[in-house]
Amino acid sequence: MPRVKTHARIDKSLSGEPVSVEDGSATVRLKTSEVMVADEKGLVHGGFLFSAADYAAMLSVNHPNVVLAKAEVKFLKPVKVGDEVLFRGEVKERDGRKFKVIVEGERKGEKVFEGTFLCIVPERHVLERG
């Protein structure tokens, strides 16, 4: 597995654990937990699913400066506490420093999430002045 070059300090308990990182693709496993629950029935808040999908997109590009510019996502099925979701990202298009990454999330073979992420790699970190 290539070395992870981005998002080194992300909280993997909230955004998922990298399973694989290849050139142009990545897989992240999100193990849902009680801290992600939105209601008394155990529904996992969609923000945690989005975070794991975003992380898979970032790892698919795998550049230290990569950031998200735009996302269009669909939550296809509810996810409950205790579920494990695999998010697979793949770079589908590249135009200079812009990357279109498709991410799908699946739980036990059932698709629960899909999204298109526009990732940008600026020349320097977005928080650096210059």
N, CA, C and O atoms as CSV, one atom per row, in Angstrom:
chain,resi,resn,atom,element,x,y,z
A,1,MET,N,N,0.854,-1.178,0.000
A,1,MET,CA,C,0.000,0.000,0.000
A,1,MET,C,C,0.899,1.241,0.000
A,1,MET,O,O,1.788,1.364,0.843
A,2,PRO,N,N,0.668,2.158,-0.946
A,2,PRO,CA,C,1.471,3.388,-0.961
A,2,PRO,C,C,1.272,4.190,0.327
A,2,PRO,O,O,0.254,4.074,1.009
A,3,ARG,N,N,2.260,4.989,0.627
A,3,ARG,CA,C,2.229,5.823,1.830
A,3,ARG,C,C,1.111,6.861,1.726
A,3,ARG,O,O,0.930,7.485,0.680
A,4,VAL,N,N,0.367,7.039,2.815
A,4,VAL,CA,C,-0.664,8.065,2.878
A,4,VAL,C,C,0.035,9.412,3.008
A,4,VAL,O,O,0.841,9.616,3.915
A,5,LYS,N,N,-0.285,10.345,2.080
A,5,LYS,CA,C,0.396,11.636,2.026
A,5,LYS,C,C,-0.491,12.800,2.449
A,5,LYS,O,O,-0.051,13.949,2.410
A,6,THR,N,N,-1.721,12.528,2.849
A,6,THR,CA,C,-2.649,13.617,3.152
A,6,THR,C,C,-3.470,13.316,4.399
A,6,THR,O,O,-3.615,12.160,4.795
A,7,HIS,N,N,-4.000,14.358,5.008
A,7,HIS,CA,C,-4.914,14.240,6.155
A,7,HIS,C,C,-4.324,13.385,7.287
A,7,HIS,O,O,-4.995,12.513,7.839
A,8,ALA,N,N,-3.079,13.653,7.612
A,8,ALA,CA,C,-2.343,12.841,8.593
A,8,ALA,C,C,-2.947,12.883,9.987
A,8,ALA,O,O,-2.783,11.935,10.755
A,9,ARG,N,N,-3.642,13.961,10.328
A,9,ARG,CA,C,-4.147,14.087,11.699
A,9,ARG,C,C,-5.655,13.858,11.818
A,9,ARG,O,O,-6.248,14.165,12.852
A,10,ILE,N,N,-6.270,13.326,10.778
A,10,ILE,CA,C,-7.713,13.079,10.821
A,10,ILE,C,C,-8.040,12.044,11.903
A,10,ILE,O,O,-7.275,11.106,12.123
A,11,ASP,N,N,-9.164,12.220,12.564
A,11,ASP,CA,C,-9.595,11.278,13.591
A,11,ASP,C,C,-10.241,10.067,12.902
A,11,ASP,O,O,-11.378,10.137,12.433
A,12,LYS,N,N,-9.515,8.989,12.851
A,12,LYS,CA,C,-9.970,7.798,12.130
A,12,LYS,C,C,-11.162,7.123,12.802
A,12,LYS,O,O,-11.882,6.362,12.156
A,13,SER,N,N,-11.379,7.388,14.075
A,13,SER,CA,C,-12.549,6.815,14.745
A,13,SER,C,C,-13.833,7.503,14.279
A,13,SER,O,O,-14.920,6.948,14.436
A,14,LEU,N,N,-13.719,8.700,13.710
A,14,LEU,CA,C,-14.883,9.435,13.214
A,14,LEU,C,C,-14.971,9.459,11.691
A,14,LEU,O,O,-16.067,9.563,11.139
A,15,SER,N,N,-13.835,9.365,11.008
A,15,SER,CA,C,-13.809,9.495,9.540
A,15,SER,C,C,-13.394,8.229,8.816
A,15,SER,O,O,-13.328,8.217,7.586
A,16,GLY,N,N,-13.117,7.175,9.543
A,16,GLY,CA,C,-12.800,5.905,8.920
A,16,GLY,C,C,-11.311,5.606,8.872
A,16,GLY,O,O,-10.466,6.489,9.021
A,17,GLU,N,N,-11.027,4.351,8.662
A,17,GLU,CA,C,-9.667,3.817,8.630
A,17,GLU,C,C,-9.316,3.410,7.202
A,17,GLU,O,O,-10.083,2.675,6.579
A,18,PRO,N,N,-8.177,3.867,6.659
A,18,PRO,CA,C,-7.789,3.429,5.312
A,18,PRO,C,C,-7.582,1.918,5.268
A,18,PRO,O,O,-6.892,1.348,6.113
A,19,VAL,N,N,-8.182,1.289,4.279
A,19,VAL,CA,C,-8.008,-0.141,4.045
A,19,VAL,C,C,-7.001,-0.337,2.922
A,19,VAL,O,O,-6.142,-1.217,2.984
A,20,SER,N,N,-7.121,0.505,1.887
A,20,SER,CA,C,-6.165,0.472,0.781
A,20,SER,C,C,-6.038,1.868,0.202
A,20,SER,O,O,-6.998,2.637,0.162
A,21,VAL,N,N,-4.834,2.175,-0.244
A,21,VAL,CA,C,-4.557,3.423,-0.939
A,21,VAL,C,C,-3.680,3.058,-2.126
A,21,VAL,O,O,-2.547,2.606,-1.959
A,22,GLU,N,N,-4.211,3.255,-3.320
A,22,GLU,CA,C,-3.487,2.950,-4.545
A,22,GLU,C,C,-3.379,4.228,-5.358
A,22,GLU,O,O,-3.895,5.271,-4.956
A,23,ASP,N,N,-2.717,4.151,-6.487
A,23,ASP,CA,C,-2.613,5.305,-7.369
A,23,ASP,C,C,-3.980,5.558,-8.005
A,23,ASP,O,O,-4.399,4.818,-8.894
A,24,GLY,N,N,-4.675,6.606,-7.549
A,24,GLY,CA,C,-5.975,6.956,-8.121
A,24,GLY,C,C,-7.173,6.299,-7.479
A,24,GLY,O,O,-8.291,6.444,-7.974
A,25,SER,N,N,-6.971,5.574,-6.382
A,25,SER,CA,C,-8.118,4.963,-5.704
A,25,SER,C,C,-7.787,4.709,-4.234
A,25,SER,O,O,-6.622,4.643,-3.840
A,26,ALA,N,N,-8.836,4.570,-3.444
A,26,ALA,CA,C,-8.652,4.282,-2.024
A,26,ALA,C,C,-9.938,3.691,-1.459
A,26,ALA,O,O,-11.028,3.906,-1.990
A,27,THR,N,N,-9.785,2.944,-0.374
A,27,THR,CA,C,-10.921,2.390,0.352
A,27,THR,C,C,-10.766,2.737,1.820
A,27,THR,O,O,-9.689,2.598,2.401
A,28,VAL,N,N,-11.870,3.192,2.412
A,28,VAL,CA,C,-11.908,3.568,3.824
A,28,VAL,C,C,-13.037,2.788,4.493
A,28,VAL,O,O,-14.143,2.706,3.959
A,29,ARG,N,N,-12.754,2.214,5.669
A,29,ARG,CA,C,-13.764,1.483,6.438
A,29,ARG,C,C,-14.214,2.358,7.610
A,29,ARG,O,O,-13.404,2.780,8.435
A,30,LEU,N,N,-15.520,2.618,7.664
A,30,LEU,CA,C,-16.088,3.365,8.781
A,30,LEU,C,C,-16.845,2.399,9.675
A,30,LEU,O,O,-17.821,1.781,9.250
A,31,LYS,N,N,-16.387,2.269,10.924
A,31,LYS,CA,C,-17.091,1.476,11.931
A,31,LYS,C,C,-17.916,2.461,12.739
A,31,LYS,O,O,-17.370,3.270,13.488
A,32,THR,N,N,-19.231,2.392,12.588
A,32,THR,CA,C,-20.088,3.370,13.259
A,32,THR,C,C,-20.154,3.079,14.758
A,32,THR,O,O,-20.064,1.933,15.197
A,33,SER,N,N,-20.315,4.166,15.533
A,33,SER,CA,C,-20.309,4.037,16.990
A,33,SER,C,C,-21.369,4.947,17.608
A,33,SER,O,O,-22.010,5.737,16.916
A,34,GLU,N,N,-21.536,4.820,18.903
A,34,GLU,CA,C,-22.539,5.593,19.646
A,34,GLU,C,C,-22.378,7.098,19.487
A,34,GLU,O,O,-23.374,7.821,19.488
A,35,VAL,N,N,-21.153,7.587,19.351
A,35,VAL,CA,C,-20.952,9.040,19.233
A,35,VAL,C,C,-21.504,9.592,17.915
A,35,VAL,O,O,-21.647,10.805,17.763
A,36,MET,N,N,-21.811,8.715,16.973
A,36,MET,CA,C,-22.326,9.121,15.663
A,36,MET,C,C,-23.852,9.122,15.594
A,36,MET,O,O,-24.431,9.544,14.593
A,37,VAL,N,N,-24.494,8.655,16.646
A,37,VAL,CA,C,-25.941,8.469,16.651
A,37,VAL,C,C,-26.680,9.801,16.714
A,37,VAL,O,O,-26.325,10.693,17.484
A,38,ALA,N,N,-27.722,9.913,15.880
A,38,ALA,CA,C,-28.513,11.144,15.788
A,38,ALA,C,C,-29.823,11.073,16.567
A,38,ALA,O,O,-30.390,12.111,16.909
A,39,ASP,N,N,-30.311,9.869,16.852
A,39,ASP,CA,C,-31.602,9.759,17.535
A,39,ASP,C,C,-31.675,8.497,18.391
A,39,ASP,O,O,-30.740,7.697,18.429
A,40,GLU,N,N,-32.802,8.340,19.071
A,40,GLU,CA,C,-32.989,7.212,19.983
A,40,GLU,C,C,-33.093,5.861,19.276
A,40,GLU,O,O,-33.005,4.817,19.923
A,41,LYS,N,N,-33.278,5.871,17.975
A,41,LYS,CA,C,-33.378,4.605,17.241
A,41,LYS,C,C,-32.029,4.109,16.719
A,41,LYS,O,O,-31.941,3.010,16.171
A,42,GLY,N,N,-30.966,4.925,16.890
A,42,GLY,CA,C,-29.631,4.495,16.478
A,42,GLY,C,C,-29.223,4.913,15.079
A,42,GLY,O,O,-28.246,4.398,14.537
A,43,LEU,N,N,-29.966,5.849,14.485
A,43,LEU,CA,C,-29.615,6.346,13.153
A,43,LEU,C,C,-28.291,7.097,13.219
A,43,LEU,O,O,-28.102,7.960,14.076
A,44,VAL,N,N,-27.370,6.765,12.305
A,44,VAL,CA,C,-26.082,7.455,12.234
A,44,VAL,C,C,-26.265,8.741,11.435
A,44,VAL,O,O,-26.849,8.733,10.352
A,45,HIS,N,N,-25.762,9.837,11.979
A,45,HIS,CA,C,-25.847,11.137,11.307
A,45,HIS,C,C,-25.077,11.088,9.989
A,45,HIS,O,O,-23.956,10.583,9.934
A,46,GLY,N,N,-25.683,11.613,8.935
A,46,GLY,CA,C,-25.087,11.586,7.605
A,46,GLY,C,C,-23.751,12.297,7.499
A,46,GLY,O,O,-22.961,11.995,6.605
A,47,GLY,N,N,-23.485,13.235,8.395
A,47,GLY,CA,C,-22.212,13.945,8.370
A,47,GLY,C,C,-21.019,13.023,8.557
A,47,GLY,O,O,-19.948,13.273,8.004
A,48,PHE,N,N,-21.196,11.963,9.329
A,48,PHE,CA,C,-20.099,11.010,9.526
A,48,PHE,C,C,-19.872,10.179,8.264
A,48,PHE,O,O,-18.734,9.856,7.923
A,49,LEU,N,N,-20.957,9.839,7.578
A,49,LEU,CA,C,-20.828,9.119,6.304
A,49,LEU,C,C,-20.139,10.004,5.279
A,49,LEU,O,O,-19.258,9.556,4.545
A,50,PHE,N,N,-20.555,11.281,5.236
A,50,PHE,CA,C,-19.926,12.229,4.304
A,50,PHE,C,C,-18.436,12.359,4.602
A,50,PHE,O,O,-17.618,12.377,3.683
A,51,SER,N,N,-18.082,12.448,5.876
A,51,SER,CA,C,-16.679,12.588,6.252
A,51,SER,C,C,-15.845,11.406,5.763
A,51,SER,O,O,-14.751,11.598,5.232
A,52,ALA,N,N,-16.352,10.191,5.936
A,52,ALA,CA,C,-15.625,9.002,5.479
A,52,ALA,C,C,-15.515,8.971,3.956
A,52,ALA,O,O,-14.481,8.581,3.413
A,53,ALA,N,N,-16.579,9.379,3.270
A,53,ALA,CA,C,-16.549,9.433,1.807
A,53,ALA,C,C,-15.546,10.484,1.333
A,53,ALA,O,O,-14.780,10.245,0.399
A,54,ASP,N,N,-15.557,11.644,1.982
A,54,ASP,CA,C,-14.606,12.710,1.663
A,54,ASP,C,C,-13.173,12.220,1.880
A,54,ASP,O,O,-12.293,12.485,1.061
A,55,TYR,N,N,-12.944,11.514,2.972
A,55,TYR,CA,C,-11.620,10.972,3.271
A,55,TYR,C,C,-11.185,9.995,2.176
A,55,TYR,O,O,-10.026,10.007,1.762
A,56,ALA,N,N,-12.107,9.152,1.705
A,56,ALA,CA,C,-11.777,8.227,0.611
A,56,ALA,C,C,-11.407,9.001,-0.654
A,56,ALA,O,O,-10.491,8.609,-1.377
A,57,ALA,N,N,-12.114,10.093,-0.921
A,57,ALA,CA,C,-11.794,10.930,-2.087
A,57,ALA,C,C,-10.413,11.553,-1.939
A,57,ALA,O,O,-9.620,11.540,-2.881
A,58,MET,N,N,-10.120,12.102,-0.753
A,58,MET,CA,C,-8.813,12.724,-0.513
A,58,MET,C,C,-7.679,11.711,-0.686
A,58,MET,O,O,-6.647,12.018,-1.283
A,59,LEU,N,N,-7.881,10.503,-0.157
A,59,LEU,CA,C,-6.858,9.465,-0.270
A,59,LEU,C,C,-6.709,8.960,-1.704
A,59,LEU,O,O,-5.635,8.497,-2.089
A,60,SER,N,N,-7.769,9.048,-2.489
A,60,SER,CA,C,-7.680,8.641,-3.900
A,60,SER,C,C,-6.749,9.571,-4.663
A,60,SER,O,O,-6.040,9.138,-5.571
A,61,VAL,N,N,-6.748,10.853,-4.295
A,61,VAL,CA,C,-5.824,11.824,-4.897
A,61,VAL,C,C,-4.466,11.730,-4.204
A,61,VAL,O,O,-3.428,11.756,-4.865
A,62,ASN,N,N,-4.472,11.622,-2.883
A,62,ASN,CA,C,-3.297,11.376,-2.048
A,62,ASN,C,C,-2.154,12.376,-2.276
A,62,ASN,O,O,-1.011,11.990,-2.521
A,63,HIS,N,N,-2.488,13.652,-2.191
A,63,HIS,CA,C,-1.484,14.723,-2.271
A,63,HIS,C,C,-1.590,15.542,-0.982
A,63,HIS,O,O,-2.700,15.769,-0.499
A,64,PRO,N,N,-0.460,15.994,-0.410
A,64,PRO,CA,C,-0.508,16.727,0.856
A,64,PRO,C,C,-1.405,17.970,0.844
A,64,PRO,O,O,-1.920,18.358,1.893
A,65,ASN,N,N,-1.600,18.595,-0.309
A,65,ASN,CA,C,-2.367,19.841,-0.382
A,65,ASN,C,C,-3.806,19.663,-0.850
A,65,ASN,O,O,-4.520,20.657,-0.988
A,66,VAL,N,N,-4.252,18.458,-1.095
A,66,VAL,CA,C,-5.583,18.240,-1.662
A,66,VAL,C,C,-6.678,18.780,-0.740
A,66,VAL,O,O,-6.638,18.603,0.478
A,67,VAL,N,N,-7.656,19.442,-1.360
A,67,VAL,CA,C,-8.827,19.958,-0.639
A,67,VAL,C,C,-10.078,19.681,-1.465
A,67,VAL,O,O,-10.011,19.434,-2.669
A,68,LEU,N,N,-11.209,19.727,-0.789
A,68,LEU,CA,C,-12.498,19.532,-1.446
A,68,LEU,C,C,-13.035,20.871,-1.922
A,68,LEU,O,O,-13.079,21.830,-1.151
A,69,ALA,N,N,-13.444,20.949,-3.177
A,69,ALA,CA,C,-14.033,22.173,-3.730
A,69,ALA,C,C,-15.545,22.052,-3.860
A,69,ALA,O,O,-16.266,23.040,-3.726
A,70,LYS,N,N,-16.025,20.830,-4.122
A,70,LYS,CA,C,-17.452,20.649,-4.394
A,70,LYS,C,C,-17.790,19.173,-4.217
A,70,LYS,O,O,-16.960,18.297,-4.460
A,71,ALA,N,N,-19.015,18.917,-3.792
A,71,ALA,CA,C,-19.473,17.529,-3.679
A,71,ALA,C,C,-20.958,17.459,-3.987
A,71,ALA,O,O,-21.733,18.344,-3.627
A,72,GLU,N,N,-21.327,16.394,-4.655
A,72,GLU,CA,C,-22.736,16.089,-4.887
A,72,GLU,C,C,-22.930,14.651,-4.427
A,72,GLU,O,O,-22.337,13.727,-4.984
A,73,VAL,N,N,-23.770,14.467,-3.400
A,73,VAL,CA,C,-23.892,13.142,-2.791
A,73,VAL,C,C,-25.345,12.716,-2.668
A,73,VAL,O,O,-26.264,13.534,-2.679
A,74,LYS,N,N,-25.520,11.402,-2.549
A,74,LYS,CA,C,-26.837,10.817,-2.294
A,74,LYS,C,C,-26.700,9.813,-1.165
A,74,LYS,O,O,-25.825,8.947,-1.182
A,75,PHE,N,N,-27.583,9.946,-0.180
A,75,PHE,CA,C,-27.680,8.976,0.904
A,75,PHE,C,C,-28.790,8.015,0.493
A,75,PHE,O,O,-29.964,8.386,0.491
A,76,LEU,N,N,-28.426,6.789,0.148
A,76,LEU,CA,C,-29.366,5.854,-0.477
A,76,LEU,C,C,-30.136,4.989,0.524
A,76,LEU,O,O,-31.283,4.619,0.272
A,77,LYS,N,N,-29.515,4.671,1.641
A,77,LYS,CA,C,-30.136,3.825,2.670
A,77,LYS,C,C,-29.685,4.327,4.032
A,77,LYS,O,O,-28.579,4.850,4.160
A,78,PRO,N,N,-30.522,4.177,5.050
A,78,PRO,CA,C,-30.091,4.589,6.388
A,78,PRO,C,C,-28.992,3.662,6.917
A,78,PRO,O,O,-28.923,2.484,6.566
A,79,VAL,N,N,-28.149,4.224,7.761
A,79,VAL,CA,C,-27.089,3.468,8.424
A,79,VAL,C,C,-27.329,3.589,9.922
A,79,VAL,O,O,-27.620,4.672,10.430
A,80,LYS,N,N,-27.204,2.455,10.631
A,80,LYS,CA,C,-27.456,2.477,12.073
A,80,LYS,C,C,-26.175,2.154,12.834
A,80,LYS,O,O,-25.222,1.594,12.292
A,81,VAL,N,N,-26.190,2.526,14.100
A,81,VAL,CA,C,-25.028,2.297,14.949
A,81,VAL,C,C,-24.655,0.811,14.920
A,81,VAL,O,O,-25.520,-0.063,14.986
A,82,GLY,N,N,-23.364,0.552,14.822
A,82,GLY,CA,C,-22.865,-0.815,14.733
A,82,GLY,C,C,-22.591,-1.261,13.310
A,82,GLY,O,O,-21.844,-2.216,13.093
A,83,ASP,N,N,-23.189,-0.577,12.326
A,83,ASP,CA,C,-22.924,-0.917,10.919
A,83,ASP,C,C,-21.487,-0.551,10.561
A,83,ASP,O,O,-20.904,0.381,11.115
A,84,GLU,N,N,-20.937,-1.314,9.617
A,84,GLU,CA,C,-19.638,-1.010,9.040
A,84,GLU,C,C,-19.870,-0.669,7.574
A,84,GLU,O,O,-20.533,-1.416,6.854
A,85,VAL,N,N,-19.324,0.457,7.138
A,85,VAL,CA,C,-19.514,0.891,5.753
A,85,VAL,C,C,-18.152,1.041,5.105
A,85,VAL,O,O,-17.259,1.687,5.654
A,86,LEU,N,N,-17.995,0.431,3.916
A,86,LEU,CA,C,-16.775,0.579,3.120
A,86,LEU,C,C,-17.016,1.649,2.067
A,86,LEU,O,O,-17.975,1.572,1.300
A,87,PHE,N,N,-16.145,2.643,2.033
A,87,PHE,CA,C,-16.212,3.711,1.036
A,87,PHE,C,C,-15.063,3.525,0.063
A,87,PHE,O,O,-13.893,3.523,0.446
A,88,ARG,N,N,-15.425,3.369,-1.218
A,88,ARG,CA,C,-14.413,3.189,-2.260
A,88,ARG,C,C,-14.405,4.412,-3.167
A,88,ARG,O,O,-15.419,4.779,-3.759
A,89,GLY,N,N,-13.231,5.033,-3.257
A,89,GLY,CA,C,-13.077,6.193,-4.115
A,89,GLY,C,C,-12.204,5.871,-5.311
A,89,GLY,O,O,-11.272,5.072,-5.223
A,90,GLU,N,N,-12.522,6.512,-6.442
A,90,GLU,CA,C,-11.716,6.313,-7.643
A,90,GLU,C,C,-11.695,7.604,-8.455
A,90,GLU,O,O,-12.740,8.186,-8.745
A,91,VAL,N,N,-10.492,8.043,-8.819
A,91,VAL,CA,C,-10.341,9.210,-9.679
A,91,VAL,C,C,-10.841,8.827,-11.065
A,91,VAL,O,O,-10.333,7.888,-11.678
A,92,LYS,N,N,-11.845,9.562,-11.560
A,92,LYS,CA,C,-12.425,9.280,-12.879
A,92,LYS,C,C,-11.929,10.247,-13.937
A,92,LYS,O,O,-11.837,9.888,-15.111
A,93,GLU,N,N,-11.604,11.485,-13.529
A,93,GLU,CA,C,-11.102,12.486,-14.478
A,93,GLU,C,C,-10.071,13.341,-13.774
A,93,GLU,O,O,-10.138,13.584,-12.569
A,94,ARG,N,N,-9.100,13.795,-14.584
A,94,ARG,CA,C,-8.116,14.744,-14.077
A,94,ARG,C,C,-7.921,15.824,-15.122
A,94,ARG,O,O,-7.745,15.543,-16.308
A,95,ASP,N,N,-7.955,17.065,-14.660
A,95,ASP,CA,C,-7.713,18.211,-15.527
A,95,ASP,C,C,-6.743,19.129,-14.783
A,95,ASP,O,O,-7.160,19.979,-13.996
A,96,GLY,N,N,-5.465,18.951,-15.035
A,96,GLY,CA,C,-4.453,19.718,-14.315
A,96,GLY,C,C,-4.489,19.405,-12.836
A,96,GLY,O,O,-4.175,18.290,-12.420
A,97,ARG,N,N,-4.876,20.402,-12.031
A,97,ARG,CA,C,-4.909,20.244,-10.575
A,97,ARG,C,C,-6.298,19.883,-10.059
A,97,ARG,O,O,-6.514,19.841,-8.848
A,98,LYS,N,N,-7.243,19.621,-10.964
A,98,LYS,CA,C,-8.613,19.254,-10.586
A,98,LYS,C,C,-8.825,17.762,-10.801
A,98,LYS,O,O,-8.426,17.199,-11.820
A,99,PHE,N,N,-9.459,17.142,-9.822
A,99,PHE,CA,C,-9.720,15.707,-9.876
A,99,PHE,C,C,-11.195,15.452,-9.598
A,99,PHE,O,O,-11.746,15.961,-8.622
A,100,LYS,N,N,-11.829,14.669,-10.450
A,100,LYS,CA,C,-13.197,14.227,-10.204
A,100,LYS,C,C,-13.106,12.813,-9.642
A,100,LYS,O,O,-12.610,11.894,-10.295
A,101,VAL,N,N,-13.600,12.662,-8.410
A,101,VAL,CA,C,-13.518,11.372,-7.726
A,101,VAL,C,C,-14.930,10.870,-7.446
A,101,VAL,O,O,-15.756,11.590,-6.885
A,102,ILE,N,N,-15.193,9.642,-7.839
A,102,ILE,CA,C,-16.473,8.988,-7.551
A,102,ILE,C,C,-16.268,8.119,-6.315
A,102,ILE,O,O,-15.311,7.349,-6.233
A,103,VAL,N,N,-17.183,8.257,-5.356
A,103,VAL,CA,C,-17.101,7.470,-4.121
A,103,VAL,C,C,-18.427,6.743,-3.918
A,103,VAL,O,O,-19.500,7.335,-4.041
A,104,GLU,N,N,-18.336,5.458,-3.607
A,104,GLU,CA,C,-19.512,4.669,-3.263
A,104,GLU,C,C,-19.304,4.059,-1.883
A,104,GLU,O,O,-18.208,3.606,-1.553
A,105,GLY,N,N,-20.364,4.051,-1.083
A,105,GLY,CA,C,-20.326,3.432,0.234
A,105,GLY,C,C,-21.247,2.233,0.250
A,105,GLY,O,O,-22.383,2.292,-0.221
A,106,GLU,N,N,-20.738,1.143,0.802
A,106,GLU,CA,C,-21.579,-0.053,0.843
A,106,GLU,C,C,-21.465,-0.748,2.192
A,106,GLU,O,O,-20.406,-0.790,2.818
A,107,ARG,N,N,-22.598,-1.289,2.607
A,107,ARG,CA,C,-22.712,-2.048,3.852
A,107,ARG,C,C,-23.144,-3.456,3.484
A,107,ARG,O,O,-24.244,-3.658,2.969
A,108,LYS,N,N,-22.288,-4.423,3.744
A,108,LYS,CA,C,-22.588,-5.833,3.454
A,108,LYS,C,C,-23.119,-6.020,2.031
A,108,LYS,O,O,-24.110,-6.720,1.821
A,109,GLY,N,N,-22.457,-5.392,1.058
A,109,GLY,CA,C,-22.831,-5.554,-0.341
A,109,GLY,C,C,-23.969,-4.672,-0.815
A,109,GLY,O,O,-24.304,-4.692,-1.999
A,110,GLU,N,N,-24.573,-3.897,0.076
A,110,GLU,CA,C,-25.693,-3.023,-0.271
A,110,GLU,C,C,-25.193,-1.571,-0.331
A,110,GLU,O,O,-24.621,-1.063,0.634
A,111,LYS,N,N,-25.419,-0.914,-1.477
A,111,LYS,CA,C,-24.971,0.462,-1.627
A,111,LYS,C,C,-25.838,1.387,-0.780
A,111,LYS,O,O,-27.063,1.386,-0.897
A,112,VAL,N,N,-25.176,2.188,0.088
A,112,VAL,CA,C,-25.891,3.105,0.974
A,112,VAL,C,C,-25.570,4.564,0.680
A,112,VAL,O,O,-26.241,5.465,1.182
A,113,PHE,N,N,-24.530,4.799,-0.146
A,113,PHE,CA,C,-24.055,6.165,-0.396
A,113,PHE,C,C,-23.388,6.205,-1.765
A,113,PHE,O,O,-22.744,5.243,-2.185
A,114,GLU,N,N,-23.553,7.340,-2.459
A,114,GLU,CA,C,-22.771,7.580,-3.670
A,114,GLU,C,C,-22.544,9.072,-3.808
A,114,GLU,O,O,-23.384,9.882,-3.418
A,115,GLY,N,N,-21.400,9.425,-4.368
A,115,GLY,CA,C,-21.109,10.845,-4.500
A,115,GLY,C,C,-20.022,11.121,-5.516
A,115,GLY,O,O,-19.212,10.260,-5.857
A,116,THR,N,N,-20.036,12.361,-5.987
A,116,THR,CA,C,-19.009,12.879,-6.882
A,116,THR,C,C,-18.329,14.029,-6.156
A,116,THR,O,O,-18.985,14.973,-5.717
A,117,PHE,N,N,-17.028,13.944,-6.036
A,117,PHE,CA,C,-16.236,14.921,-5.298
A,117,PHE,C,C,-15.264,15.608,-6.256
A,117,PHE,O,O,-14.532,14.943,-6.989
A,118,LEU,N,N,-15.263,16.933,-6.246
A,118,LEU,CA,C,-14.295,17.699,-7.017
A,118,LEU,C,C,-13.181,18.102,-6.062
A,118,LEU,O,O,-13.385,18.908,-5.153
A,119,CYS,N,N,-12.018,17.539,-6.278
A,119,CYS,CA,C,-10.864,17.795,-5.422
A,119,CYS,C,C,-9.869,18.664,-6.184
A,119,CYS,O,O,-9.670,18.497,-7.387
A,120,ILE,N,N,-9.252,19.592,-5.462
A,120,ILE,CA,C,-8.280,20.505,-6.040
A,120,ILE,C,C,-6.960,20.330,-5.299
A,120,ILE,O,O,-6.939,20.135,-4.084
A,121,VAL,N,N,-5.859,20.402,-6.045
A,121,VAL,CA,C,-4.533,20.374,-5.435
A,121,VAL,C,C,-3.861,21.724,-5.705
A,121,VAL,O,O,-3.255,21.919,-6.759
A,122,PRO,N,N,-3.971,22.659,-4.746
A,122,PRO,CA,C,-3.300,23.948,-4.926
A,122,PRO,C,C,-1.772,23.791,-4.830
A,122,PRO,O,O,-1.273,22.791,-4.312
A,123,GLU,N,N,-1.041,24.792,-5.338
A,123,GLU,CA,C,0.408,24.728,-5.308
A,123,GLU,C,C,0.967,24.651,-3.897
A,123,GLU,O,O,1.987,24.005,-3.655
A,124,ARG,N,N,0.283,25.323,-2.958
A,124,ARG,CA,C,0.705,25.250,-1.552
A,124,ARG,C,C,-0.529,25.030,-0.686
A,124,ARG,O,O,-1.661,25.171,-1.148
A,125,HIS,N,N,-0.298,24.689,0.552
A,125,HIS,CA,C,-1.383,24.439,1.504
A,125,HIS,C,C,-2.319,25.639,1.535
A,125,HIS,O,O,-1.859,26.779,1.490
A,126,VAL,N,N,-3.631,25.399,1.613
A,126,VAL,CA,C,-4.610,26.486,1.570
A,126,VAL,C,C,-4.467,27.464,2.734
A,126,VAL,O,O,-4.962,28.588,2.643
A,127,LEU,N,N,-3.814,27.079,3.807
A,127,LEU,CA,C,-3.635,27.988,4.937
A,127,LEU,C,C,-2.288,28.721,4.905
A,127,LEU,O,O,-2.008,29.541,5.780
A,128,GLU,N,N,-1.468,28.432,3.913
A,128,GLU,CA,C,-0.199,29.144,3.776
A,128,GLU,C,C,-0.408,30.449,3.033
A,128,GLU,O,O,-1.163,30.513,2.062
A,129,ARG,N,N,0.258,31.470,3.491
A,129,ARG,CA,C,0.180,32.769,2.813
A,129,ARG,C,C,1.177,32.798,1.668
A,129,ARG,O,O,2.187,32.095,1.665
A,130,GLY,N,N,0.859,33.620,0.718
A,130,GLY,CA,C,1.839,33.758,-0.353
A,130,GLY,C,C,1.218,34.259,-1.537
A,130,GLY,O,O,1.887,34.443,-2.554
